[in-house]
Amino acid sequence: MQKFSTVRITLTVQKNFETENIAEIAELFDGTYMLELWHGPTCAFKDMALQILPYFLTTSAKKINLDKKIIILVATSGDTGKAALEGFKDVEGTQILVFYPEDGVSPMQKKTNDNTVRFKRRRMRSKG
């Protein structure tokens, strides 16, 4: 199998982050630094993986001549669902289903999950 293009990976990742340095290093005070992982579309560290995963997944499918829709199932009680929904937004050949507990997420998380749902993406509340 051919390798993934470094240039293509870089362009794929950078288009989804607000800064060219997607993992900024900030100095807190003299000699102490912090790695900032909130520069993605959902401001969650999960964006680091979920912005590049759709590219790896769909490129791999093409390389093995997989001609079927890819369905991603996500179960969450936090911000993973929102990051996954954003990562797979408008990705051809994929559909994503996000399950989260109806009463197990904060009002803000519920709102962001509900507001993210668009064509090819679904979120489902579960009881219990």
N, C-alpha and C positions, 0 to 999 in steps of 0.2 A: 504494500500500500504506500502511496506517495505521502510525503510529509505535508503538514499544513504550512502555508506560506506565512512567513514572519511578517511581511508587509501587510498582508490581508488581515492577520490577527490584530496587528497594531491599529489599522484603520477601523476595524470592526469595534474594538474596545473604545478607542478615542471618540468615536462619533456619539457615544452614549454617556459620556462623562462631561461635567462642566469645566474641567481643567485638563490641560495636556498631560500633567503629572497626576495620574488617577489615584495614586497613593502618596499623598503629600507627607513630607516629614516636617513637623513643626517643632520649634524649640520652645519648651515650656519655661525653662530657666537655664542658666549656665550649666552646660554638660548634660542636660536631661531633655530628651526628645520624645515626641509622640508621633505614631503613624496614624494619619487621618484616613479612614476608610469610608467616609460618608459623601463622597463626591459624585455618586451615581444618581440615577433618576429617582430612587426612592429614599435616598440618604441612609441606606442600611448597608452594613458591611457585606451583606449577601449579594449586593450588586456586583461585587468583584468577580464572583463566579457566574452569576446568572445573566450577565450581559454577554459573556463569551460562549456559554454553554450552547445556546441555540445555533451558533455558527459551527461549533464542533459537531453537534448532533446532525444537522442537515448536510454538512459537507461529508461527514462519514457515510451517511445514507446514500448520497450521490456516488461516492467512491465504490460502494458495493452494489450499486444499481438497485437500491431499494425503491420501489415505486408504489409505496403505500403511505397513507397518512400516519404521522407519528402523534400519538396521544400521550400527554404528560399528565400524571395524577399527582397532586400536591395536597398534603394534609397539614394544617398549621393552626396554631393558636396565637400567632403573632404576625410579624412583618414578612415572613417567608413568602406567603401567598402573594402579596403586593409585588415583591421583588421578582417572583417567578412570572406573574402576569405581565409585568413590564418587560422582562427579558424576552418573552416569546410573543410580544405584541407585534402583529403584522409579519410574522415569520411564516412564509409559504410552506405548505405541507405539514403544518403542525396544528394541534388543538390542545388547549390546556384546561384542565378542570381543577379547581381549588376547593377543597373542603375545609370548613372551619366551624367550630362549635358555635351555635347560635348565641349562647349566653357566655361564651368563654373568651371573648376578645373585648378589648376596650372600645368605647364608642368611636374613637378616632380610627382604630384599625378596621372596625366594621365599615365606617364611612369610606375609607380609602379602598377597601376591597370591593365594596358595592359600586363605587364610582369608576373603578378601573375596568369593569366588565364591558367588553365590546364584541364585535364580530369574531368568531372562532374562539372565544374565551368564555368560560363560565366559572362562577363561584357558587358554592352550595353550602348552605348552613345545615348543620346536623344537630339533632337533639340528643342529649345524653353524653 
